[in-house]
Amino acid sequence: MNAIDPRPTLDAPDDDPYLWLEDVDGTAALAWVEQHSAATLARFGDARYAADRAMLRAIFDRPDNIPYVGRRGARLFNFWKDAANPRGVWRATSLDSFRSAAPVWDVLLDLDALAAREGEDWIWGGASTRPVSHDRAMLRLSRGGSDAVVLREFDLATRDFVPGGFDAPEAKGGIDWLDRDTLVLSSALGPDMATSAGYPRTVRLWRRGADPVSAPVIFATRPEFMTTGGHVEDHLAGDGRLVFVEKPGFFDSIIWLGDAGGPQRRLEVPTDAWVTWHRGWLAVRPRTAWTVAGETYAPDTVVGISFAAFLAGDRGFARLFEPAERRALQVFFWCGGALVISILDDLRPVFEVWTPSADGWTQTRVPGVPEIGVAQVWSLDVQEEESTGELLLNTQDPVTPSSLLLVRPGGAPEVLKRAPTTFDAAGLTVTRHEAVSTDGTRIPYTQVGPAALTGDAPVHLSGYGGFGIAMLAAYNAGLGKLWLERGGTGVVANLRGGGEFGTPWHEAGRRAGKRLSRDDFAAVAADLVRRGVTRPERIAAEGGSNGGILITNMLTRYPERFGALFCTIPLIDMRRYSKLLAGASWIAEYGDPDDPDDWRFLGAMSAYHVAAPGKRYPAILLATSRRDDRVHPGHARKMAAKLQAMGYDAWFYEPAAGGHGYGKDNSERAAFTALGYNFLSRAIGWTPDAPPGDTSLA
């Protein structure tokens, strides 16, 4: 595994000898990438890998997988991938047909055919149909899975692009429909139109036939802010009122009310508040304590009020949700005139529905939610203004595949679809435990595997711990088929920095607190050993994106607790992260490396800088995607190069496409996953179910 070592042509701050690997498509960088990806495939792309890849692809391509839908007008829309349509088809059906065992689908767009016809690596990025009529759509087409997209107008009746219609080159951002011939364009397209994070800095009024680059700017934010955007307040009202949102940072927003002429009035709520209104009613959730009109609302409290009364100065809010210890708000949204609040009550899902009226607010709960497991709920209707109150409910647990249910107001849930069972869960038990972290905080984790404690179980341990996102133990076909079914154990850790227990849990693992979320993960690994489940050499850990910092910190801070590490689409170099692609948008989560006070704690978690020779690091596979324009592939490239130069057992893999994910289609996703699990199992000395005649795994 000798690295190609060309002479760097770029300046290297901090004496970074691998800065040249940040040149995503540079000749020298790509030569290094191809060499090391090939070496990884040569080592781990054996018969077992090939069999696992084929097995996973067949699972991902199953015709009886659930087609998740959203209603636009009278029809349900779905984007579907399978073996015959690897890039996918955009299609529609009726609700009655969807209920049947074999829905009749109307195919609107075949993305494979489009990509072949145009010679482009098109990946579906979504569609924004024109509200009410839903006769036209602005399609979001990504090259290779990147966040930046091409915007093109599509006619749903002719099933083709509109001749001379709206068409914008590749950029980050999106649109909303003001009317048939006018779009509200929030895009980084054009000179000086991007923030330092690469997101839209302006909102423009794009009229049919005009060049989007020269469309008049009606709102602009500061270049150092994270992003801005604009949308129509209520399409059904047809009054042309717009909402402009500028985000100084990841967790803050400034909201303006206005029209096509620009902003007119700022909404008087805290910048850290989450705000939404619908059919004359406003809901607010402050992130920090908010004192107004003599009342103090704790972080994560949800309050409601008449929107007209609020604009007139009334602050007599009704309290709809108040957090408690380990009872945490997740999200809330409007549906059919009611506010749906998603809650985790000691990790158990609860959904409350609050309906406002002149007489006050009434509360009900969404029925049919399991006491144990994972559940999500969302509106059946894509367009909020058109929502009828009908909800979709998805339920699952680590050994029970998903069920999709329709919940009508006041009615019992109706099962629409059930996902197939993709692995044998016989003999598996699901249990919950708590580890004690370095500061005494109890860290929950969910374990699925054989009930017997052997002290030698091959354990797959995963975690995230960032951005207030809760990571719960769900049904995982890849883990189930390639790990659990073969006798392994799976563990999901609920780390600080996540959203499992609300804003305080997130705050505890944000900025300098990231150190605690790393301690939490290591504490779970130690607890598995303490309980007699396994030993350190048999623990294989995986984490991606923000979890890349987590995994590389296990390498440098807690190497003795792990046998192997799989680090995917990772963030690693905390000195340069804010200068790479969307990195500047995450300063609120991690800190500013250019601030000496922040660098004191950031430097300690920057494994790229902390890694040193002569340690006993476990084997690690770093895998990324060349078309990831969110987290720069240079993070994984540079870390792998540095570790290899120090003589460590470090491997690297980078497919040419995939965006911020494991692949652009089911085949690539299956290959990425199978490679990772094959590496992990071999690195911890676990080689179950070797294909007949294959001795390479011994």
C-alpha positions as CSV (number, residue, x, y, z in Angstrom):
1,M,0.0,0.0,0.0
2,N,2.7,2.5,-1.0
3,A,1.1,5.9,-1.5
4,I,1.7,8.0,-4.6
5,D,3.6,11.0,-3.4
6,P,3.6,13.8,-6.1
7,R,5.0,17.2,-5.2
8,P,2.3,19.3,-3.7
9,T,1.4,22.3,-5.8
10,L,-0.8,24.1,-3.2
11,D,0.1,26.0,-0.1
12,A,-0.1,23.7,3.0
13,P,-1.2,25.6,6.1
14,D,-0.3,23.9,9.4
15,D,2.4,22.0,7.5
16,D,-0.3,19.7,6.0
17,P,1.6,17.5,3.5
18,Y,-1.6,16.0,2.1
19,L,-3.4,19.2,1.2
20,W,-3.1,18.1,-2.5
21,L,-5.6,15.4,-1.8
22,E,-8.3,18.1,-1.3
23,D,-8.2,18.7,-5.1
24,V,-11.3,16.5,-5.7
25,D,-10.7,15.9,-9.4
26,G,-7.0,16.6,-9.6
27,T,-4.8,14.2,-11.6
28,A,-2.5,13.3,-8.7
29,A,-5.3,13.0,-6.2
30,L,-7.4,10.8,-8.4
31,A,-4.4,8.6,-9.1
32,W,-4.0,8.1,-5.4
33,V,-7.7,7.5,-4.9
34,E,-7.8,4.8,-7.6
35,Q,-4.7,3.1,-6.3
36,H,-5.9,2.8,-2.8
37,S,-9.5,2.0,-3.6
38,A,-8.2,-0.8,-5.8
39,A,-6.0,-2.1,-3.0
40,T,-9.0,-2.2,-0.7
41,L,-11.1,-4.1,-3.1
42,A,-8.3,-6.5,-3.9
43,R,-7.9,-7.2,-0.2
44,F,-11.6,-7.3,0.9
45,G,-13.5,-7.8,-2.4
46,D,-13.4,-11.6,-2.1
47,A,-16.0,-14.3,-2.7
48,R,-17.8,-13.5,0.5
49,Y,-18.0,-9.8,-0.4
50,A,-19.3,-10.6,-3.9
51,A,-22.0,-12.9,-2.4
52,D,-23.0,-10.4,0.2
53,R,-23.1,-7.6,-2.4
54,A,-25.5,-9.6,-4.6
55,M,-27.6,-10.6,-1.6
56,L,-28.0,-7.0,-0.4
57,R,-28.8,-5.7,-3.9
58,A,-31.5,-8.3,-4.2
59,I,-32.9,-7.1,-0.9
60,F,-32.8,-3.4,-1.8
61,D,-34.4,-4.2,-5.2
62,R,-37.3,-6.4,-3.9
63,P,-40.6,-5.6,-5.6
64,D,-42.4,-5.9,-2.3
65,N,-40.4,-3.2,-0.5
66,I,-42.7,-0.3,0.7
67,P,-43.1,2.5,-1.9
68,Y,-43.3,5.6,0.3
69,V,-45.7,8.1,-1.1
70,G,-46.8,11.7,-0.8
71,R,-50.1,13.1,-2.1
72,R,-50.2,16.0,-4.6
73,G,-53.7,16.9,-5.6
74,A,-55.7,13.6,-6.1
75,R,-52.7,11.3,-6.7
76,L,-50.0,9.7,-4.6
77,F,-46.5,10.1,-6.0
78,N,-43.5,7.9,-5.4
79,F,-39.9,7.6,-6.7
80,W,-38.9,4.0,-7.1
81,K,-35.7,2.1,-7.7
82,D,-35.2,-1.6,-8.5
83,A,-33.1,-3.9,-10.6
84,A,-34.9,-2.8,-13.8
85,N,-34.7,0.8,-12.9
86,P,-31.5,1.4,-11.0
87,R,-31.7,5.2,-11.2
88,G,-35.4,5.1,-10.7
89,V,-38.8,6.1,-12.0
90,W,-41.1,8.9,-10.9
91,R,-44.6,7.6,-10.8
92,A,-48.1,8.2,-9.5
93,T,-51.2,6.2,-8.5
94,S,-54.5,6.7,-6.7
95,L,-55.0,6.0,-3.0
96,D,-57.4,3.1,-3.8
97,S,-54.9,1.5,-6.1
98,F,-52.1,2.0,-3.6
99,R,-54.1,0.0,-1.1
100,S,-54.2,-3.0,-3.3
101,A,-51.6,-5.7,-3.5
102,A,-50.5,-4.6,-7.0
103,P,-51.0,-0.9,-7.5
104,V,-51.2,0.4,-11.0
105,W,-48.6,3.0,-11.5
106,D,-48.5,5.8,-14.1
107,V,-44.8,6.3,-14.9
108,L,-44.1,10.0,-15.4
109,L,-40.3,10.0,-15.8
110,D,-37.8,7.2,-16.4
111,L,-34.5,8.5,-15.0
112,D,-32.4,5.7,-16.5
113,A,-33.7,6.5,-20.0
114,L,-33.2,10.3,-19.4
115,A,-29.6,9.7,-18.2
116,A,-28.8,7.5,-21.2
117,R,-30.4,9.9,-23.7
118,E,-28.6,13.0,-22.3
119,G,-25.3,11.3,-21.4
120,E,-25.5,12.5,-17.8
121,D,-25.1,10.8,-14.5
122,W,-28.5,12.0,-13.3
123,I,-29.7,11.2,-9.8
124,W,-33.1,12.1,-8.5
125,G,-33.2,15.1,-6.2
126,G,-36.9,15.6,-5.9
127,A,-39.7,17.6,-7.5
128,S,-41.7,20.7,-6.7
129,T,-45.1,20.5,-8.3
130,R,-47.2,23.6,-8.9
131,P,-49.7,23.7,-6.0
132,V,-53.4,23.1,-6.5
133,S,-53.1,22.1,-10.2
134,H,-50.0,19.9,-9.9
135,D,-49.7,20.0,-13.7
136,R,-46.1,21.3,-13.8
137,A,-43.1,20.4,-11.7
138,M,-39.6,21.8,-11.3
139,L,-37.4,18.7,-11.2
140,R,-34.2,18.6,-9.2
141,L,-31.5,16.6,-11.0
142,S,-28.2,15.9,-9.4
143,R,-25.0,14.8,-11.1
144,G,-23.8,11.7,-9.2
145,G,-25.8,12.5,-6.1
146,S,-24.3,15.9,-5.2
147,D,-26.4,18.5,-3.2
148,A,-26.1,20.9,-6.1
149,V,-28.8,20.3,-8.6
150,V,-30.0,21.4,-12.1
151,L,-33.6,22.7,-12.1
152,R,-35.8,21.9,-15.1
153,E,-39.5,22.4,-15.7
154,F,-41.5,19.3,-16.4
155,D,-45.0,18.8,-17.8
156,L,-46.9,16.0,-16.1
157,A,-49.4,15.7,-18.9
158,T,-47.0,15.3,-21.7
159,R,-44.4,13.5,-19.5
160,D,-41.6,15.7,-20.9
161,F,-39.7,18.8,-20.2
162,V,-41.4,22.1,-21.2
163,P,-39.9,23.5,-24.4
164,G,-38.3,26.8,-23.5
165,G,-39.4,26.3,-19.9
166,F,-37.7,27.2,-16.7
167,D,-34.1,25.8,-16.7
168,A,-31.3,26.6,-14.3
169,P,-27.7,25.3,-14.3
170,E,-26.3,23.3,-11.4
171,A,-26.2,25.0,-8.0
172,K,-27.3,24.5,-4.5
173,G,-30.8,25.8,-3.7
174,G,-34.4,25.5,-4.9
175,I,-37.6,27.2,-5.9
176,D,-41.2,27.8,-4.9
177,W,-44.0,28.6,-7.4
178,L,-45.5,32.1,-7.1
179,D,-47.7,31.6,-10.1
180,R,-47.6,29.6,-13.4
181,D,-45.0,32.0,-14.9
182,T,-43.0,33.1,-11.9
183,L,-40.7,31.3,-9.5
184,V,-39.2,32.3,-6.2
185,L,-35.6,31.3,-6.7
186,S,-33.3,30.7,-3.8
187,S,-30.0,29.6,-5.4
188,A,-26.2,29.9,-5.1
189,L,-26.2,30.3,-8.9
190,G,-24.2,33.2,-10.3
191,P,-21.4,35.6,-9.1
192,D,-21.6,36.6,-5.4
193,M,-24.8,34.6,-5.0
194,A,-23.3,32.0,-2.5
195,T,-22.6,32.4,1.2
196,S,-19.2,31.3,2.6
197,A,-20.8,27.9,3.2
198,G,-21.8,27.6,-0.5
199,Y,-25.5,27.9,0.0
200,P,-27.9,30.6,-1.4
201,R,-27.3,34.2,-0.4
202,T,-30.2,35.7,-2.3
203,V,-33.8,35.2,-3.2
204,R,-34.7,36.2,-6.8
205,L,-37.9,36.6,-8.7
206,W,-37.5,34.4,-11.8
207,R,-40.0,35.1,-14.6
208,R,-40.6,32.8,-17.5
209,G,-38.3,33.3,-20.4
210,A,-35.7,35.2,-18.2
211,D,-32.2,34.2,-17.5
212,P,-32.1,33.0,-13.8
213,V,-28.7,34.5,-13.3
214,S,-30.0,38.0,-14.1
215,A,-33.3,37.6,-12.3
216,P,-33.9,40.5,-9.9
217,V,-32.8,40.0,-6.3
218,I,-35.6,40.7,-3.9
219,F,-33.8,39.7,-0.7
220,A,-30.2,39.1,0.3
221,T,-28.4,38.0,3.4
222,R,-24.8,38.6,4.5
223,P,-22.1,36.5,2.8
224,E,-20.9,35.2,6.2
225,F,-24.4,33.9,7.1
226,M,-25.1,30.3,6.4
227,T,-28.0,30.6,3.9
228,T,-31.3,32.2,3.0
229,G,-34.5,31.2,1.3
230,G,-37.9,32.4,0.2
231,H,-41.3,30.7,-0.2
232,V,-44.9,31.6,-0.8
233,E,-46.8,31.9,2.5
234,D,-50.1,30.3,1.3
235,H,-50.6,29.2,-2.2
236,L,-54.3,28.7,-1.8
237,A,-54.8,32.3,-0.7
238,G,-53.2,33.5,-3.9
239,D,-52.3,36.9,-2.4
240,G,-48.6,36.8,-3.3
241,R,-47.4,37.1,0.3
242,L,-43.9,35.7,0.7
243,V,-41.7,34.6,3.6
244,F,-38.0,35.2,3.7
245,V,-35.7,33.2,6.1
246,E,-32.1,34.0,6.6
247,K,-29.9,31.8,8.8
248,P,-27.0,33.3,10.5
249,G,-26.0,29.8,11.7
250,F,-27.2,26.3,11.8
251,F,-29.6,26.8,14.7
252,D,-30.7,30.4,14.2
253,S,-33.2,32.0,11.8
254,I,-34.4,35.5,11.1
255,I,-37.9,35.5,9.5
256,W,-39.4,38.2,7.4
257,L,-42.9,38.7,6.0
258,G,-43.2,40.4,2.6
259,D,-44.2,40.1,-1.0
260,A,-42.6,40.1,-4.5
261,G,-41.2,43.5,-3.7
262,G,-39.2,42.1,-0.8
263,P,-39.4,41.9,3.0
264,Q,-41.6,44.2,4.9
265,R,-41.8,43.0,8.5
266,R,-39.6,40.9,10.8
267,L,-41.4,38.3,12.8
268,E,-40.8,39.1,16.5
269,V,-39.5,35.7,17.8
270,P,-36.1,34.7,19.1
271,T,-33.6,33.8,16.4
272,D,-33.1,30.4,17.9
273,A,-36.9,29.6,17.8
274,W,-38.5,27.1,15.6
275,V,-41.6,28.8,14.1
276,T,-44.5,27.6,11.9
277,W,-48.0,28.9,11.1
278,H,-51.0,27.6,9.3
279,R,-54.6,28.6,8.7
280,G,-54.4,31.5,11.1
281,W,-52.5,29.8,13.9
282,L,-48.9,30.2,15.0
283,A,-46.7,27.7,16.9
284,V,-43.3,28.6,18.4
285,R,-40.6,26.5,20.1
286,P,-37.6,28.4,21.6
287,R,-34.3,26.7,21.8
288,T,-33.2,28.7,24.9
289,A,-35.4,30.1,27.7
290,W,-37.7,32.8,26.3
291,T,-39.2,35.5,28.6
292,V,-42.0,37.5,27.0
293,A,-45.0,39.3,28.5
294,G,-44.0,38.3,32.0
295,E,-43.9,34.5,31.2
296,T,-40.8,32.4,30.8
297,Y,-40.9,29.4,28.5
298,A,-38.2,26.8,29.0
299,P,-36.2,25.4,26.0
300,D,-38.2,23.1,23.8
301,T,-41.6,24.3,25.1
302,V,-44.1,24.5,22.3
303,V,-46.6,27.4,22.5
304,G,-49.5,28.4,20.3
305,I,-51.5,31.5,19.5
306,S,-53.7,33.1,16.9
307,F,-51.3,34.4,14.2
308,A,-53.4,37.6,13.7
309,A,-53.4,38.3,17.4
310,F,-49.6,37.7,17.6
311,L,-49.0,40.2,14.8
312,A,-51.2,42.7,16.6
313,G,-49.0,42.4,19.7
314,D,-50.7,39.7,21.8
315,R,-48.4,37.3,23.6
316,G,-50.9,35.3,25.5
317,F,-49.6,31.9,24.4
318,A,-51.1,28.5,25.2
319,R,-48.6,25.9,26.4
320,L,-48.9,22.8,24.2
321,F,-45.8,20.9,25.1
322,E,-43.4,21.1,28.0
323,P,-40.3,19.0,28.2
324,A,-39.4,16.8,31.2
325,E,-36.4,14.7,32.0
326,R,-36.0,12.2,29.2
327,R,-39.3,13.4,27.6
328,A,-38.2,15.4,24.6
329,L,-39.6,17.2,21.6
330,Q,-38.5,15.9,18.2
331,V,-40.4,17.8,15.5
332,F,-43.8,19.4,15.0
333,F,-45.8,20.3,11.9
334,W,-49.2,21.4,10.8
335,C,-51.6,19.0,9.1
336,G,-55.2,19.8,8.2
337,G,-55.5,22.7,10.7
338,A,-54.0,20.7,13.6
339,L,-50.5,20.8,15.1
340,V,-48.8,17.4,15.3
341,I,-46.1,17.1,17.9
342,S,-43.6,14.2,17.8
343,I,-42.2,13.3,21.2
344,L,-39.7,10.8,22.6
345,D,-40.8,9.7,26.1
346,D,-37.7,7.9,27.5
347,L,-37.1,6.9,23.8
348,R,-40.7,5.7,23.3
349,P,-42.5,7.5,20.4
350,V,-45.6,9.6,21.2
351,F,-47.5,11.8,18.8
352,E,-49.9,14.5,20.1
353,V,-52.4,16.3,17.9
354,W,-53.4,19.8,19.0
355,T,-56.4,21.4,17.3
356,P,-56.9,25.2,17.8
357,S,-60.2,27.1,17.9
358,A,-61.6,30.3,19.3
359,D,-62.4,28.3,22.5
360,G,-58.8,27.0,23.0
361,W,-56.8,24.0,22.0
362,T,-57.9,20.4,22.2
363,Q,-55.5,17.4,22.4
364,T,-55.6,13.9,21.1
365,R,-53.0,11.3,20.4
366,V,-52.2,9.3,17.2
367,P,-53.3,5.7,18.0
368,G,-51.5,2.6,17.0
369,V,-48.0,3.7,18.0
370,P,-45.9,0.8,19.5
371,E,-44.5,1.1,23.0
372,I,-41.2,-0.4,21.9
373,G,-39.7,0.5,18.6
374,V,-39.3,3.4,16.2
375,A,-42.1,5.4,14.7
376,Q,-42.4,8.4,12.4
377,V,-45.5,10.3,11.4
378,W,-46.0,12.9,8.6
379,S,-48.7,14.4,6.5
380,L,-50.0,12.4,3.6
381,D,-50.2,15.6,1.6
382,V,-46.9,17.1,0.3
383,Q,-48.3,20.7,0.3
384,E,-49.2,21.9,3.8
385,E,-52.0,24.2,2.6
386,E,-53.7,21.3,0.9
387,S,-53.5,18.9,3.9
388,T,-56.7,17.2,5.0
389,G,-55.5,16.0,8.4
390,E,-54.6,12.5,7.1
391,L,-51.3,11.2,8.4
392,L,-48.9,8.4,7.4
393,L,-47.5,6.4,10.3
394,N,-44.4,4.2,9.9
395,T,-43.5,1.7,12.6
396,Q,-40.6,-0.8,13.1
397,D,-38.1,-2.2,15.5
398,P,-34.8,-3.9,15.2
399,V,-36.3,-7.3,14.4
400,T,-39.7,-6.2,12.9
401,P,-39.7,-4.6,9.4
402,S,-41.6,-1.4,8.7
403,S,-45.4,-1.1,8.4
404,L,-46.9,1.9,6.7
405,L,-50.3,3.0,8.0
406,L,-52.9,5.6,7.1
407,V,-54.3,7.6,10.0
408,R,-57.4,9.6,9.4
409,P,-58.7,12.2,11.9
410,G,-60.5,10.4,14.7
411,G,-60.0,7.0,13.0
412,A,-58.0,3.9,13.7
413,P,-54.8,3.4,11.7
414,E,-55.2,1.4,8.5
415,V,-52.3,-0.7,7.3
416,L,-51.4,0.2,3.8
417,K,-48.2,-1.7,3.3
418,R,-45.8,-4.0,5.2
419,A,-42.2,-4.4,4.3
420,P,-40.8,-7.9,3.7
421,T,-38.8,-9.7,6.3
422,T,-35.2,-9.6,5.0
423,F,-33.3,-11.6,7.6
424,D,-33.9,-14.5,10.0
425,A,-34.5,-12.9,13.5
426,A,-35.0,-16.3,15.2
427,G,-33.2,-16.3,18.6
428,L,-32.6,-12.6,18.6
429,T,-33.6,-10.5,21.6
430,V,-33.8,-6.7,21.8
431,T,-32.8,-5.2,25.2
432,R,-32.0,-1.7,26.4
433,H,-29.1,-0.9,28.7
434,E,-27.2,2.1,30.1
435,A,-23.5,2.8,30.3
436,V,-21.9,5.3,32.7
437,S,-19.9,8.0,30.9
438,T,-16.8,9.8,32.3
439,D,-18.8,12.4,34.1
440,G,-21.4,10.0,35.6
441,T,-24.1,10.6,33.0
442,R,-26.0,7.4,32.0
443,I,-25.9,6.7,28.3
444,P,-28.7,4.5,26.9
445,Y,-28.0,1.9,24.2
446,T,-30.1,-0.7,22.5
447,Q,-28.7,-4.2,21.9
448,V,-30.0,-6.8,19.5
449,G,-28.5,-10.3,19.3
450,P,-28.5,-13.7,20.9
451,A,-29.6,-13.8,24.6
452,A,-26.7,-15.8,25.8
453,L,-23.7,-13.8,27.0
454,T,-20.5,-15.5,25.7
455,G,-18.0,-12.8,26.4
456,D,-16.9,-13.2,22.8
457,A,-19.8,-11.8,20.7
458,P,-18.9,-10.1,17.4
459,V,-20.5,-6.7,18.1
460,H,-21.3,-4.0,15.6
461,L,-21.6,-0.7,17.5
462,S,-22.9,2.5,15.9
463,G,-23.6,6.1,17.0
464,Y,-23.9,9.7,15.8
465,G,-24.1,12.3,18.6
466,G,-24.6,15.5,16.7
467,F,-26.9,18.3,15.4
468,G,-29.7,17.3,17.8
469,I,-30.5,14.2,15.7
470,A,-31.8,11.2,17.5
471,M,-30.4,7.9,16.4
472,L,-32.7,5.0,17.3
473,A,-32.4,1.3,16.7
474,A,-34.5,0.5,13.7
475,Y,-34.8,-2.5,11.3
476,N,-31.6,-2.6,9.2
477,A,-31.6,-5.1,6.3
478,G,-27.8,-4.8,5.8
479,L,-26.9,-5.3,9.5
480,G,-29.5,-8.0,9.9
481,K,-28.5,-10.1,6.9
482,L,-24.7,-9.7,7.1
483,W,-24.3,-9.5,10.9
484,L,-27.2,-10.5,13.1
485,E,-28.4,-13.5,11.1
486,R,-24.9,-14.9,11.2
487,G,-24.7,-14.8,15.0
488,G,-23.5,-11.3,15.6
489,T,-24.8,-8.6,17.9
490,G,-25.8,-5.0,17.0
491,V,-25.7,-2.0,19.3
492,V,-27.0,1.5,18.8
493,A,-25.8,4.2,21.3
494,N,-27.7,7.3,22.2
495,L,-24.9,9.8,22.6
496,R,-25.0,13.4,23.9
497,G,-25.0,15.8,21.0
498,G,-28.1,14.0,19.6
499,G,-31.7,14.8,20.1
500,E,-32.9,11.8,22.1
501,F,-33.6,13.9,25.2
502,G,-34.1,17.3,23.7
503,T,-32.0,20.5,23.5
504,P,-30.1,19.9,26.8
505,W,-28.9,16.6,25.5
506,H,-27.8,18.2,22.3
507,E,-26.2,21.1,24.1
508,A,-24.2,18.8,26.3
509,G,-22.5,17.3,23.2
510,R,-22.1,20.5,21.2
511,R,-18.8,22.5,20.7
512,A,-16.5,21.6,23.5
513,G,-19.0,19.1,24.7
514,K,-18.2,16.9,21.7
515,R,-15.6,15.4,23.9
516,L,-18.3,14.0,26.1
517,S,-20.2,12.4,23.2
518,R,-17.0,10.6,22.3
519,D,-16.6,9.5,26.0
520,D,-20.2,8.3,25.8
521,F,-19.5,6.0,22.9
522,A,-16.4,4.6,24.5
523,A,-18.3,4.1,27.7
524,V,-20.9,1.9,25.8
525,A,-18.0,-0.2,24.4
526,A,-16.6,-0.6,27.9
527,D,-20.0,-1.5,29.3
528,L,-20.5,-4.3,26.7
529,V,-17.2,-5.8,28.0
530,R,-18.2,-5.2,31.7
531,R,-21.6,-7.0,31.1
532,G,-19.9,-10.0,29.6
533,V,-21.2,-9.5,26.1
534,T,-17.8,-9.4,24.3
535,R,-14.2,-8.3,24.5
536,P,-12.6,-5.2,23.0
537,E,-11.0,-7.0,20.1
538,R,-14.5,-8.1,19.0
539,I,-16.1,-4.7,18.8
540,A,-16.5,-3.2,15.3
541,A,-17.7,0.4,15.3
542,E,-19.2,2.3,12.4
543,G,-20.1,6.0,12.1
544,G,-20.6,8.4,9.2
545,S,-20.6,12.2,8.5
546,N,-20.5,13.7,12.0
547,G,-20.0,10.2,13.1
548,G,-16.7,10.3,11.2
549,I,-15.3,12.6,14.0
550,L,-16.7,10.0,16.4
551,I,-15.0,7.0,14.8
552,T,-11.6,8.7,14.3
553,N,-11.7,9.9,17.9
554,M,-12.1,6.3,19.0
555,L,-9.0,5.5,16.9
556,T,-6.9,8.2,18.6
557,R,-8.5,8.4,22.1
558,Y,-9.8,5.0,22.9
559,P,-8.0,2.5,20.5
560,E,-7.8,-0.2,23.2
561,R,-11.6,-0.5,23.3
562,F,-12.1,-1.5,19.6
563,G,-11.1,-4.2,17.2
564,A,-12.0,-2.4,14.0
565,L,-13.5,0.9,12.8
566,F,-15.5,1.8,9.7
567,C,-15.5,5.6,9.0
568,T,-17.9,6.7,6.3
569,I,-18.3,10.0,4.4
570,P,-16.5,11.5,7.3
571,L,-15.7,14.9,8.8
572,I,-12.2,14.6,10.3
573,D,-9.8,17.6,9.8
574,M,-11.2,20.1,12.2
575,R,-8.6,22.7,11.3
576,R,-9.8,23.1,7.8
577,Y,-13.4,21.8,7.9
578,S,-14.9,25.3,7.8
579,K,-13.1,26.1,4.6
580,L,-14.2,23.0,2.8
581,L,-17.5,22.9,0.9
582,A,-20.4,23.3,3.4
583,G,-18.2,23.2,6.4
584,A,-18.7,26.9,7.4
585,S,-22.4,26.1,8.0
586,W,-21.4,23.8,10.9
587,I,-19.5,26.3,13.0
588,A,-22.5,26.5,15.4
589,E,-22.2,22.8,16.1
590,Y,-18.4,22.4,16.3
591,G,-16.8,25.8,16.9
592,D,-14.6,28.1,14.8
593,P,-11.1,26.8,14.2
594,D,-9.9,30.3,13.4
595,D,-10.9,31.4,16.9
596,P,-7.9,30.5,19.2
597,D,-10.3,29.7,22.1
598,D,-12.3,27.3,20.0
599,W,-9.3,25.7,18.5
600,R,-8.2,24.6,22.0
601,F,-11.0,22.1,22.1
602,L,-11.3,21.6,18.3
603,G,-7.6,20.6,18.1
604,A,-8.1,17.9,20.7
605,M,-10.9,16.3,18.6
606,S,-9.2,16.7,15.3
607,A,-7.9,13.2,14.9
608,Y,-6.1,14.2,11.7
609,H,-3.8,16.3,13.9
610,V,-3.8,14.1,17.0
611,A,-2.9,10.9,15.2
612,A,0.7,9.9,16.0
613,P,3.0,7.0,15.1
614,G,3.9,4.2,17.5
615,K,0.4,3.7,18.9
616,R,-1.7,0.6,19.0
617,Y,-4.5,1.7,16.7
618,P,-7.2,-0.8,15.5
619,A,-7.6,-1.4,11.8
620,I,-9.7,1.2,10.1
621,L,-11.5,1.6,6.7
622,L,-12.2,5.2,5.6
623,A,-14.8,5.4,2.8
624,T,-16.1,8.5,1.1
625,S,-17.7,9.6,-2.2
626,R,-16.2,11.8,-4.9
627,R,-19.5,13.6,-5.5
628,D,-20.1,14.5,-1.9
629,D,-20.3,18.2,-2.1
630,R,-21.4,18.5,1.6
631,V,-18.5,16.9,3.5
632,H,-15.4,17.1,1.4
633,P,-13.8,13.8,0.4
634,G,-10.4,15.3,1.3
635,H,-11.2,14.5,5.0
636,A,-11.1,10.7,4.4
637,R,-8.3,10.9,1.8
638,K,-5.9,12.8,4.0
639,M,-6.6,10.8,7.1
640,A,-6.0,7.5,5.3
641,A,-2.8,8.8,3.7
642,K,-1.4,10.0,7.0
643,L,-2.2,6.8,8.8
644,Q,-0.7,4.7,6.1
645,A,2.4,6.8,6.1
646,M,2.7,6.1,9.9
647,G,2.5,2.4,9.1
648,Y,-1.0,1.7,10.5
649,D,-3.5,-0.8,9.1
650,A,-5.6,1.8,7.4
651,W,-7.7,1.3,4.2
652,F,-9.5,3.6,1.8
653,Y,-12.4,3.4,-0.6
654,E,-14.0,6.1,-2.7
655,P,-16.6,5.4,-5.5
656,A,-16.9,8.0,-8.2
657,A,-20.5,9.0,-7.3
658,G,-23.0,8.7,-4.4
659,G,-23.2,12.2,-2.9
660,H,-23.4,12.3,0.9
661,G,-24.4,8.7,1.1
662,Y,-23.4,5.1,0.4
663,G,-24.2,5.1,-3.3
664,K,-26.3,6.6,-6.1
665,D,-28.2,3.4,-6.7
666,N,-29.0,0.1,-4.9
667,S,-26.0,-1.7,-6.5
668,E,-23.5,0.9,-5.3
669,R,-25.2,1.0,-1.9
670,A,-25.0,-2.8,-1.6
671,A,-21.3,-2.7,-2.6
672,F,-20.4,0.0,-0.1
673,T,-22.2,-1.8,2.8
674,A,-20.9,-5.3,1.9
675,L,-17.4,-4.0,1.7
676,G,-17.6,-2.3,5.1
677,Y,-19.1,-5.3,6.9
678,N,-16.6,-7.7,5.2
679,F,-13.7,-5.5,6.4
680,L,-15.1,-5.2,10.0
681,S,-15.8,-8.9,10.4
682,R,-12.4,-9.9,9.1
683,A,-10.6,-7.3,11.1
684,I,-12.1,-8.6,14.4
685,G,-11.3,-12.2,13.4
686,W,-14.9,-13.3,12.7
687,T,-15.5,-15.1,9.5
688,P,-18.8,-16.9,9.6
689,D,-20.5,-18.6,6.7
690,A,-17.6,-18.6,4.3
691,P,-18.8,-19.5,0.8
692,P,-18.0,-23.2,-0.1
693,G,-14.4,-23.6,-1.3
694,D,-13.4,-20.1,-0.3
695,T,-10.3,-20.3,1.9
696,S,-9.4,-16.6,1.7
697,L,-11.4,-15.9,4.8
698,A,-9.5,-18.3,7.1
